[in-house]
Amino acid sequence: MSLRIGVIGVGAMGSSHCRTIARNVSAATLAAVSDADSARAGALAEELGGARVHEDPFELVRDPDVDAVVVASSDDTHMDFVLACLQAEKPVLCEKPLAPTAAASLAVVEAESALGRRLVQVAFMRRYDLGYLGVKERLDAGAIGLPLFVHCAHRNASVPDSYTTEMLFTSSATHEVDVTRWFLGREIVAATVMSPRSTRLGRDGLRDPQFVVLETDDGVLVDVEVFANAQYGYDIRCEVVGETGTLTLPPPADVVLRSEGQDGRRINPDFRARFLPAYRDQLQAWSDAVAAGGPPPGASAWDGYAAAAVIDAGVASLHAGRRKEVALAARPELYAPADERTVAAAT
């Protein structure tokens, strides 16, 4: 039986998810859509074969013909829609952030924990990118010994006028926050955000780029260069330095052109082009898992909350101009690693 998926929010990200579900995710169908722009939702539904259109997104959640929900609406609406999915006991894949603040994200964690089972996945799609998966596999296998440093860069060609200084951290570097926690299996306990001189090619008043230093609870240092208006393309880099070697994120596979005295390859223009296969694989893995009745396989609500706590500390550091510690609540048993849950059950 095909998993019937409803999508809330069909802007740039949501419409991409809808097309992927309709065309590229096996054993799943696009059952319903909802958007603040009902005409846009209707046009997309017609393009993709006539999914039901709900003017009220909460009606989409309650729709008995919707088995699971993707939330891709504006950031400030995520918490309400995810909580509605939990109330309806329907699996939900929520675009980052889980909620606008750590406190709001913790409310989602507490609501899901009260249910006693995981239904929420946060769409940190880099966990499904083949390059990141390769680094993670070798890191877990001990290929470079104990990790000591993580070096990251997150460069956009440009950003819209609505992009704020805080968004360099809340919207961009949040991916590096999640990748660091996922790679190392450790929590981040402090953040320091520094602003060097700004590029002359960005919008007036935008403090771009920024340099972020994160500290894990076991002493690994992580640096992230975040550059919103790098001009030349969308460029994501990551290197993990260990005791006996390094692991470096490979660039996306592409044809190398040698011509007119130059040797080079194309650079992706934006995040969708760079991570399209990861978005597809994330939707397929999520769909397969929830259709089988299992927990969502990717980043949990706890991961979304922990990232939000680091982001809150980073924004505070940006404004205060100094290091800020991360305030993190105790992790509920529902989100404990499998080996810890086994030990707890035995005792």
N, C-alpha and C positions, 0 to 999 in steps of 0.2 A: 504493500500500500504506500502511495506517495505521501510524503510529509507536506502538509499544507501550511505555507509560510505567509504571514502578513508582514508588511513593511510600513513603518511609521516614519514619514519624512522622505520625500523623493526629490531632494535637491541633487547637487552634484554627486555626493557619496551615495545617497539612498537610491537614486535612479540607476547608478552603476550596480549596486547590489541587486536591484530588481531584474536587470537584464542578465546578470550572472545566474541568478536563481532560475529564471525562465529558460535560459539557453544552455547553461553549462553545468548545472548541479544535477546529478543523477538522482532518481527516486525522490524528487522534490518538485513542487509546483508553487507558483506565485498565486496565492489564493485571494489576497486583498491588499489594498494600499490605502494610505491616508496621508494628507498633507494640508498645511495651512492654505496653500493655493490649490483649491479643488479642481480648477481647470487643468493645472499641470498634472495632478494625479489622474484625472480622467483621460488625458491624452496619453499618458504612459500606459495606463491599464489597457487602452484600446490598441496601442502599439504591440503590447505583449500578450494579446490573446483574450482580453476581457476579464481581468481580475476584478473582483468586487471593489467598489470605491466607498470608503466610509468618510463622511465629513467629520465625524467625531472619532478621534483616535482611540478613545476608551471603548467605543463600540467595536472597533476592530479587535481589541484585546479580548472582549467578551464574546466575539463571534464564535459560535460552536463549530464553524467550518474552518477555523484557523487553529492549527495545532501548536504553532510556535511563532515567535515574533522577533523581527529585527528592528531595533530602534536606531534611526539615523537622522533624527530631527535635530533642532538647535540644541546646543549644549545645556542650556538652562532648563530644558524640558525632560532630560534623560531620567532623572530620579523619579518623577511622578509616573512615567510610563513603565519603568522597571518595577516599581512598587505595585502598579496595577497588574502586571504580569505575575508577580509573586502571589498576589491575592487570588488571581485566577488559576494559580498553579500551572502556568505555562512557561516552558523554556524561553529564554530571551537572550539574544545576542545584541549587546549594546555597544555602539560606537563609543570611543573614548571622548570625554571623560565619563565615568560612571555617574558622577554628579559634580556640581560646580565647586564644591569644597570637600575637605576631608570629613568634616562633621556630617555633611549630607550623605557622603559615601558610606560612612559608618552606619548611618540609619538603614541603608540598604543591606549591609552586612548583617545587622542585627535582625532585620525582618526575615532574611533568608535563613539565618541560623535558627530562628524560632521555628521555621518549617521543618528543619532537620534534614534537608536534602538540598543539593545544589541544583539551581535552575538558571543561574546567571553566568554568562560569559562576557567579558569585556573584550572588544575587538582590537586587541594589540596584534595586528596582523604580521608583524615582523617575526613572531614565533613560528610562522609558517613559510618564511622565506628560505629557500634552499641554502643560501650562503650563511645565514644566521644559524640554521639547523646544523650545518656542517661544523661551525665553530663550537656550538654547544656540545655536539657529540664528542668531539676531540677533547674539549675541556673536561667533560665528565669522565672521559677515559684516562685522564691524567697525563695527556700528551705533553704538557709543558710544566708539570709539577704544580706547586702551589701558585695561584694567581696573585700578582702583586699590584699591577696597574691595569686600568682599562682606559684607552684613549679613543675618543669619539669626535666626529664632526657631523653636523646636520646643516646643510646649506641648501637654501631655496634660491631659484633664479630671481623671484620677486614675490611679493605678497600684496593682497588687496589693501585699499585705503582703510578698511575696517580693522586691519591688523594692528594690535597695540604692543607696546613694549613688553607688557606682562606675558603676551602670547608667545614670545620667543621661548619662554619656559613652559607655560601652561599648555600650549598647542603643539609645539615642536619638540622641545627637549623631553617631554613626558615619555616619548618612545624610548629614548636612551635610558631614562629612569627604569622603565619596565624591563628593557633588555638586560640592564645591569643586574637587577634582582633575579631575573630568570637564569642568566648565565651562572651567577655565583651562588644562588640559593641562599642569599643573605639579605638582611634588611639594611637600608640606608639610614644612618643616624644623624647626619648633618649635611647641610648644603651651604655653599658660599657662591654667590653670583656677583660677577664683576663686569663692569661696562668699560671697555676701552674707548678710544675715540670712535665716533660713529662714521660710517661711510657717508660720503657726500651724495651718493646716488639714491638714497632712500628718502622717505618722507620726512619733512621737518618735524622734529620732536620725537622721532622714533629712535630709541637707543639701540642701535644695531651695528655691529654684532654684540654678543655677550659671551662671557667665558664662565663656565660652571664647574665647580669642584664639589664632588660628592664623596662622602666617607661611609664605608660599610661598617657593620658592627664587629667585624673581625680584622679591620685595618687595611682593606684595599682602598686605594685612591682612584677615583674616576674623574677624568676631565672631559668636558663637552664644549666644543666650539659650536655656537649657534649663530648662523648668519642668514638673515631673512632675505637680503637683497644681494646675493652673490653674483647675480647677472648672468654667469656663464652656463647655468643649468642646475639641475637637482642632483646633489652629490652627497651620498651617505657613506661614512667611513667608520670603521671600528677595528681596533687592535687590542688584544689581551696579551699582556706581558707576564710571563710566569718565571719560575726559578730556572727552567732549563730551555726555554724557547718562547716563541710568540705565535699567536694565532691571528691571522688577518682576514677580515671579511673580503671575499673576492668581489671585483666589480661585476655587474651583470654581463652575461655572455653577449658578445656582439662581434660582428665582422670587423677586422682591423683593416683600414684602408691605408695603403702606402701610395702616395701620389704627390707630384710636384715638390719633391724634397721633404715631405712630411710623412710621419707614421702616426696614425691615431684612430680613435673610435668615437662614436657618437656618445653624447651625454644626454641622459633622460631629461625631458623638459619639466616634469613634475612628479609628484608622489604616485599618482595613479599609474603612469607609464612604468615607473620603477617597480612597483609592488603589485601589479595586476595579477600575476600568478599566485602570489601569497593571499590576496583577497579571495580569489577563486578557491584555493585549497582550504582556506579557513572556513568558508561557507560549506564546502563539501564535508569536511571533517565534523563540523558542528551539526550539520543536517544528519549525517550518518549516526552520530552518537545519540542525539536526542530521539531519533526515530527508533533506535534500539532500546530506548528507555534508560539509558545511562546518563551520567553527569556530563555537562559540557566539557570538552577536552582542553580548552585553552585557558587564558587568564581568567581567574575567578573574581568574584566580587571583592574578596580580600585583596587580591592583586590590584584591583582598581582603587580600593581605599588606600592601600599602602603607597601607591603612586601619587594619589591626591595629597597625602600627608607630606610627601617629599616636595611636591609642587607648592603647597602652602608655605613650607619652610623656605623654599627658593624665592618665592615672591616677597616674603618678609625680609630675606637677605638682600634682595635687589633694592628695596626701599630703605633699609637700615644701613646698607653699606658694610655689613659685617656677617660673619658666620652665624647661622641659626641652626639649632638642634631640631630634629624631627620629633614631633609628638605622636607616638603610635600607641593605640590601645592594645590590650592583650588580645591575641589571636584566638578566636573560638575554635573548639575542637573540630568543627565541620571542615575547617580549612587546613588542618594539620596534614603534613605529608603522610603518605600511605604507611610508611614504616612506623611513624609515631602513633598513628591510629591503631596499628596492630598491637603495639606495646601497651597502649592505654586499655584496649579491650581485654588483653591478657591479665592485666592487674585489676 
